[in-house]
Amino acid sequence: MLLDPYSLSIILIGLALGSFFKGLTGMGLPVVAVPFLAGFLGAEHAIVVLQIPGMVSNIWLVWSHRRSATEIAIRYDMVVPAVIMVMLGVWFLDAADERVILLLLAGSVAVFLPVLLLKPSFRLEGAIGRAVTVVASAFGGFTQGAAGVSGPLFSTLIMSFRLKREAYVFYNGLVFGLFNVFQIGAMIWFDMFTRQRIMEGFLALIPLFIFQYLGMRTMGAISTKAFNAVIITVIVAMEIKLVWGGLGG
């Protein structure tokens, strides 16, 4: 069924905003666009469709900031648990209570935000840091697969590594791109992709290319202090959106 012009304009706005913040900070596309699209297409439909622009977006970020690859050591204690739980989350997608998942995710992000705001030197180190990383990553991977949203949690985790801003964006693109690979594979296995969803996913690339480019250009024009402020602001906005959605707002 064709969407009316008003619905298409709302979807365009959601993709435009998400793509802009994705280009600026390396995160924001799913958590902004999924609520917009889900209101018109349904949650599963929206999550599946966004895998295509999400994958392209992350590949673009990784390629654009590829010089930062040598500055980063892959945190397998974060990646491996998340990837396993992403696939489990996709399996659970049809039966998942999205409001409960959103509230649980909001609660996990709420644990990290005060530390980031009040103690900028915060790092996840030692045995406690490794344990927190594994548990949080497993939970975030599940919500990524089941609800299509884990940006607040993983972006907060990655921010705690205190990377330079280019390396931060690179690492976000790398991690979420890896998630896309396993999500798409699991969705194909469970026959979630249809011809219509594939076509919609490729159409979503149009606003993605325009507004992610604008976000990436903007990133080069702001200071590190302003960049960090933007990241905190986006994470707080994500938190509010998650709570609002989880409470049925």
Secondary structure, DSSP 8 states (H G I E B T S, - for coil): ----HHHHHHHHHHHHHHHHHHHHHS--HHHHHHHHHHHHH-HHHHHHHTHHHHHHHHHHHHHHTGGGGGG----HHHHHHHHHHHHHHHHHTTT--HHHHHHHHHHHHHHHHHHHHH-TT----HHHHHHHHHHHHHHHHHHHHHHS--HHHHHHHHHTT---HHHHHHHHHHHHHHHHHHHHHHHHHTT---HHHHHHHHHTHHHHHHHHHHHHHHHTTS-HHHHHHHHHHHHHHHHHHHHHHHTT-
